[in-house]
Amino acid sequence: MKKVYLAGKIAKNDWRHSIVPTLRESTWGAHLSIAPGVEYVGPFFTGCDHGCAHGPSTHGNAVSGCNEEYIHAPNEVPAACLAAIDQAGIVIAYIEKLDCYATYLELGYAISREKEVHLFFAESITEWQRNELWFYRELIPSTQKATVEIVRTFIHGLAQKAGVTHV
């Protein structure tokens, strides 16, 4: 079983939801099948479809109204993310905006832990912006411009490379 961590900026209804259909109902510690032989291990965030948990610097864990029972203290979130990266064999980052500061830390951590790392840039990221991230492009051999559908196809290809054809 390949374990995958999907790094990238957290947002209400973000790109992960199209890849991990049960993400909204899940929390830290869950291991979710996202393709035959491929398991999602993080990150997790609060989702109530109202957007209560999302805002500046909240990582999907803001305390507000309907989601108070699901909240993780801000000091718990980094440790949970790094522990999930430790569990993962593969870290896939999808960068839609350059202000995804925690994602850069996650990438550095994954590289230092010798994880297999793949970096995808949304089509909205210009060539100039990608070139600004030259340091990561030098450290991560697998970088490309992509849509979320291409990322999903890549994840499904991981199972095929491992010879997994059924759940």
DRENKOL-848279 format. One record per residue (C-alpha): x, y, z; residue in one letter. Coordinates in steps of 0.1 Angstrom, whole numbers, plus 5000, padded with zeros to 4 digits. Each point is the difference from the previous one (the first is absolute). Layout:
// residues N
@px X; py Y; pz Z; resn A
...
END
This chain:
// residues 167
@px 5000; py 5000; pz 5000; resn M
@px 5014; py 5034; pz 4990; resn K
@px 4994; py 5027; pz 5025; resn K
@px 4996; py 5036; pz 4986; resn V
@px 5001; py 5034; pz 5016; resn Y
@px 4985; py 5028; pz 4978; resn L
@px 5017; py 5032; pz 5009; resn A
@px 4986; py 5034; pz 4989; resn G
@px 4982; py 5030; pz 5013; resn K
@px 4969; py 4992; pz 5020; resn I
@px 4967; py 5016; pz 4988; resn A
@px 4963; py 4994; pz 5002; resn K
@px 4991; py 4973; pz 4975; resn N
@px 5035; py 4999; pz 4988; resn D
@px 5015; py 4977; pz 4973; resn W
@px 5005; py 4971; pz 5025; resn R
@px 4962; py 4994; pz 5002; resn H
@px 4999; py 4990; pz 4963; resn S
@px 5027; py 4974; pz 5006; resn I
@px 4990; py 4989; pz 5035; resn V
@px 4961; py 4998; pz 5000; resn P
@px 4997; py 4991; pz 5037; resn T
@px 5024; py 5027; pz 5012; resn L
@px 4973; py 5023; pz 5013; resn R
@px 4987; py 4973; pz 5024; resn E
@px 5035; py 4989; pz 5012; resn S
@px 5025; py 5011; pz 5025; resn T
@px 5036; py 4995; pz 5010; resn W
@px 5009; py 4963; pz 5003; resn G
@px 4977; py 4989; pz 4973; resn A
@px 5016; py 4981; pz 4971; resn H
@px 4978; py 5005; pz 4969; resn L
@px 5002; py 4980; pz 4968; resn S
@px 5003; py 5023; pz 4971; resn I
@px 5009; py 4975; pz 4973; resn A
@px 5006; py 4962; pz 5000; resn P
@px 5031; py 4995; pz 5022; resn G
@px 5003; py 5038; pz 5008; resn V
@px 4991; py 5014; pz 5034; resn E
@px 4997; py 5037; pz 5010; resn Y
@px 5016; py 5008; pz 5034; resn V
@px 4996; py 5038; pz 5001; resn G
@px 4996; py 5028; pz 5006; resn P
@px 4965; py 5001; pz 5015; resn F
@px 4981; py 5031; pz 5009; resn F
@px 4966; py 5010; pz 5013; resn T
@px 4972; py 5002; pz 4974; resn G
@px 4964; py 5008; pz 5006; resn C
@px 4991; py 5014; pz 4966; resn D
@px 4994; py 5033; pz 5016; resn H
@px 5036; py 5011; pz 4998; resn G
@px 5001; py 5006; pz 5038; resn C
@px 5034; py 4985; pz 5004; resn A
@px 5017; py 5018; pz 4971; resn H
@px 5017; py 5034; pz 5001; resn G
@px 5034; py 5016; pz 5001; resn P
@px 5026; py 4979; pz 5018; resn S
@px 4975; py 4974; pz 5012; resn T
@px 5011; py 4969; pz 4981; resn H
@px 4963; py 4990; pz 4999; resn G
@px 4998; py 5000; pz 5038; resn N
@px 4985; py 5034; pz 5011; resn A
@px 4976; py 4999; pz 5029; resn V
@px 4967; py 5014; pz 4990; resn S
@px 4964; py 4990; pz 5006; resn G
@px 4991; py 4966; pz 4987; resn C
@px 5034; py 4983; pz 5000; resn N
@px 5013; py 5005; pz 5035; resn E
@px 5000; py 4963; pz 5009; resn E
@px 5024; py 4992; pz 4971; resn Y
@px 5027; py 5026; pz 5007; resn I
@px 5037; py 4993; pz 5004; resn H
@px 5020; py 5026; pz 5019; resn A
@px 5023; py 5019; pz 4976; resn P
@px 5031; py 4985; pz 5017; resn N
@px 4987; py 4964; pz 4992; resn E
@px 4996; py 5006; pz 4962; resn V
@px 5037; py 5001; pz 4991; resn P
@px 5008; py 4969; pz 5020; resn A
@px 4971; py 4981; pz 4985; resn A
@px 5011; py 5010; pz 4964; resn C
@px 5036; py 4989; pz 5006; resn L
@px 4989; py 4967; pz 5016; resn A
@px 4978; py 4993; pz 4969; resn A
@px 5030; py 5008; pz 4977; resn I
@px 5020; py 4975; pz 5021; resn D
@px 4973; py 4974; pz 4993; resn Q
@px 4999; py 5008; pz 4963; resn A
@px 5023; py 4985; pz 4974; resn G
@px 4991; py 5026; pz 4974; resn I
@px 4993; py 5037; pz 5004; resn V
@px 4982; py 5017; pz 4972; resn I
@px 4997; py 5038; pz 5001; resn A
@px 4976; py 5020; pz 4979; resn Y
@px 5008; py 5037; pz 5000; resn I
@px 4972; py 5023; pz 4989; resn E
@px 5014; py 5032; pz 5016; resn K
@px 5035; py 5009; pz 5011; resn L
@px 4989; py 5010; pz 5036; resn D
@px 4997; py 4963; pz 5010; resn C
@px 5027; py 5005; pz 5027; resn Y
@px 4993; py 4968; pz 5020; resn A
@px 5002; py 4980; pz 4967; resn T
@px 5036; py 5012; pz 4995; resn Y
@px 5008; py 4988; pz 5035; resn L
@px 4983; py 4966; pz 4994; resn E
@px 5020; py 4996; pz 4967; resn L
@px 5033; py 5007; pz 5018; resn G
@px 4990; py 4976; pz 5028; resn Y
@px 4991; py 4973; pz 4975; resn A
@px 5032; py 5004; pz 4981; resn I
@px 5020; py 4998; pz 5033; resn S
@px 4982; py 4968; pz 5008; resn R
@px 5009; py 4986; pz 4966; resn E
@px 4964; py 4997; pz 4989; resn K
@px 4991; py 4996; pz 4963; resn E
@px 4988; py 5036; pz 4992; resn V
@px 4980; py 5012; pz 4970; resn H
@px 4993; py 5037; pz 4994; resn L
@px 4971; py 5012; pz 4978; resn F
@px 4993; py 5036; pz 4991; resn F
@px 4964; py 5012; pz 4992; resn A
@px 4996; py 5014; pz 4965; resn E
@px 4996; py 5035; pz 5016; resn S
@px 5036; py 4999; pz 5012; resn I
@px 5021; py 5018; pz 4974; resn T
@px 5033; py 4989; pz 4987; resn E
@px 5016; py 5029; pz 5018; resn W
@px 4984; py 4989; pz 5033; resn Q
@px 5011; py 4964; pz 4995; resn R
@px 5035; py 5013; pz 4993; resn N
@px 4999; py 5019; pz 5034; resn E
@px 4998; py 4965; pz 5016; resn L
@px 5031; py 4988; pz 4983; resn W
@px 5015; py 4986; pz 5032; resn F
@px 4971; py 4975; pz 5003; resn Y
@px 5002; py 4992; pz 4963; resn R
@px 5036; py 4991; pz 5005; resn E
@px 4993; py 4977; pz 5030; resn L
@px 4968; py 4984; pz 4986; resn I
@px 5006; py 4982; pz 4967; resn P
@px 4962; py 4997; pz 4993; resn S
@px 4986; py 5035; pz 4994; resn T
@px 4974; py 5010; pz 4974; resn Q
@px 4971; py 5023; pz 4992; resn K
@px 4967; py 4981; pz 5005; resn A
@px 4963; py 5001; pz 5007; resn T
@px 4985; py 4982; pz 5029; resn V
@px 4988; py 4973; pz 4975; resn E
@px 5037; py 4994; pz 4991; resn I
@px 5009; py 4996; pz 5037; resn V
@px 4971; py 4975; pz 5004; resn R
@px 5012; py 4980; pz 4970; resn T
@px 5035; py 5000; pz 5014; resn F
@px 4988; py 4986; pz 5033; resn I
@px 4980; py 4973; pz 4982; resn H
@px 5032; py 4992; pz 4981; resn G
@px 5019; py 4994; pz 5032; resn L
@px 4978; py 4969; pz 5006; resn A
@px 5007; py 4987; pz 4965; resn Q
@px 5037; py 5004; pz 5004; resn K
@px 4998; py 4979; pz 5032; resn A
@px 4980; py 4974; pz 4981; resn G
@px 4968; py 5005; pz 5019; resn V
@px 4969; py 4996; pz 4978; resn T
@px 4973; py 4996; pz 5026; resn H
@px 4992; py 5009; pz 5036; resn V
END
